[in-house]
Amino acid sequence: MRFEIPQFINVQDKLFGPFSFKQTLYLVGGGGIVYAIYRTLPGIFMFILGVPVAVLSIALVFYKPNGREFIDMLEAAFVYAMSEKFYLWRRREPRQEVNVERKKARILAPGELPKDTRKKISDLAWSLDILDFNADTDEE
């Protein structure tokens, strides 16, 4: 038995021309609100309230920031604005210096190595000589 797998599940069906049902609702709803504002308010108030509503409805249909719908960005902004934000700031008391006697570092002359380093270098050189000697005997 063969099953058909839908191919384009993330593409909305087009209802009216190039617009999906949601896009059509945004355009018709925005146009209806602008018309209601036009019929009820005098000229200057119509522009103050009607233009932002028209711009919002057009942005909901055509503007896609980062390939996502504008309504998703508005929803994220609304959730962020309404969510609880908790900021905590505490003043830290200055650290008190502990009187610990420290050894003064001696400045070394150029080419002079500390005693510990000299011992480590000689041990490393000796182990390299031994490894090199063992490698020569294995080849024969």
HELIX and SHEET records of a PDB file:
HELIX    1   1 PHE A   21  THR A   40  1                                  20    
HELIX    2   2 GLY A   43  PHE A   62  1                                  20    
HELIX    3   3 PRO A   65  GLY A   67  5                                   3    
HELIX    4   4 PHE A   70  MET A   82  1                                  13    
HELIX    5   5 LYS A  115  GLU A  139  1                                  25    
SHEET    1   A 2 LYS A  14  PHE A  16  0                                        
SHEET    2   A 2 PHE A  19  SER A  20 -1                                        
END                                                                             
